[in-house]
Amino acid sequence: KKISFFNTYLPKQNQLVRVMPNMPALIEEGMSCMICNKYVNKKNKNLATSLFLKLGKIIWLKNELQINKVTAISGSGPGYVFFFIDAFEKAALKLKLNEAEAKKLVHQTVLGSIKLLIQGNETSDDLANKIAIKGGTTEAALKILKHNNNFKKIVSKGIRSAFLKANELGNK
């Protein structure tokens, strides 16, 4: 619900903070996006900041219209990542790796890749291209994923769908 909804039903000048956390908050690795109404004082904004920093990282949004955008990215994002990892694991199983090996290989590959991206100064595209040596295995796989830009189009279309659904739900 939008802050305006609560402003209608609660006493005037209530301090309200709206937060969109995500599932990794369960292990203190979440991403919480926050917006507050004009009545929130600095002390309480700092309190909200310190509380949600215990669940991971935060971003204070400039306006409430951004909530549905961040919902489509970080709120729903863990679902996209888990879906990709599931496809990655199933592909490993098709290569006749056992389940334990497949999971360990995929999970560590994803974790290590994310850490490398976060700790480095290169973009994700730069790193992908750096691994894709001409004539090599990564290049062969990326050619399939990049064919007609289909993979990126599908991801973008899925995120757009989540954004539109967030808008729809926010207007109820």
WOHU-V95844 format. One record per residue. N is the residue number from 1. RES is the residue in one letter. D_LAST is the distance of its C-alpha to the last C-alpha in Angstrom with 2 decimals. Layout:
n: [N;N]
res: [RES;RES]
d_last: [D_LAST;D_LAST]
This chain:
n: [1;2;3;4;5;6;7;8;9;10;11;12;13;14;15;16;17;18;19;20;21;22;23;24;25;26;27;28;29;30;31;32;33;34;35;36;37;38;39;40;41;42;43;44;45;46;47;48;49;50;51;52;53;54;55;56;57;58;59;60;61;62;63;64;65;66;67;68;69;70;71;72;73;74;75;76;77;78;79;80;81;82;83;84;85;86;87;88;89;90;91;92;93;94;95;96;97;98;99;100;101;102;103;104;105;106;107;108;109;110;111;112;113;114;115;116;117;118;119;120;121;122;123;124;125;126;127;128;129;130;131;132;133;134;135;136;137;138;139;140;141;142;143;144;145;146;147;148;149;150;151;152;153;154;155;156;157;158;159;160;161;162;163;164;165;166;167;168;169;170;171;172]
res: [K;K;I;S;F;F;N;T;Y;L;P;K;Q;N;Q;L;V;R;V;M;P;N;M;P;A;L;I;E;E;G;M;S;C;M;I;C;N;K;Y;V;N;K;K;N;K;N;L;A;T;S;L;F;L;K;L;G;K;I;I;W;L;K;N;E;L;Q;I;N;K;V;T;A;I;S;G;S;G;P;G;Y;V;F;F;F;I;D;A;F;E;K;A;A;L;K;L;K;L;N;E;A;E;A;K;K;L;V;H;Q;T;V;L;G;S;I;K;L;L;I;Q;G;N;E;T;S;D;D;L;A;N;K;I;A;I;K;G;G;T;T;E;A;A;L;K;I;L;K;H;N;N;N;F;K;K;I;V;S;K;G;I;R;S;A;F;L;K;A;N;E;L;G;N;K]
d_last: [8.11;9.85;13.21;12.57;10.27;13.40;15.73;14.59;15.42;18.26;21.67;22.23;23.44;22.18;22.65;19.51;19.56;16.62;18.02;17.37;20.46;21.65;23.68;27.11;26.50;27.87;31.25;30.98;30.49;26.81;25.08;22.74;21.02;20.54;19.52;20.38;20.07;23.24;24.50;25.17;28.94;30.98;32.10;28.64;27.47;30.63;29.94;26.47;28.26;31.02;28.81;26.79;29.99;31.19;28.60;29.65;28.99;26.48;25.36;24.22;21.90;22.73;19.25;15.65;15.07;17.31;15.12;13.52;17.13;18.68;16.23;17.53;21.06;21.82;18.91;19.33;22.89;24.78;23.67;25.20;28.30;28.75;28.44;31.09;33.28;33.14;34.34;36.97;38.20;38.46;40.44;42.77;43.30;44.23;46.92;48.28;47.45;46.90;43.50;44.54;45.97;43.00;40.53;42.83;43.45;39.84;38.42;41.19;40.97;37.27;37.83;40.97;39.47;36.56;39.06;41.34;38.58;37.51;41.14;42.44;42.33;41.62;38.45;37.19;38.48;41.85;42.19;41.35;43.95;46.44;46.37;46.63;50.40;51.79;52.90;51.28;48.93;45.80;46.41;46.70;43.35;41.54;42.96;41.06;37.77;38.22;39.30;37.67;35.20;33.34;32.38;30.81;29.07;27.60;26.43;24.94;23.21;21.75;20.50;19.05;17.15;15.76;14.83;13.05;11.09;10.28;9.13;6.92;5.51;5.61;3.82;0.00]
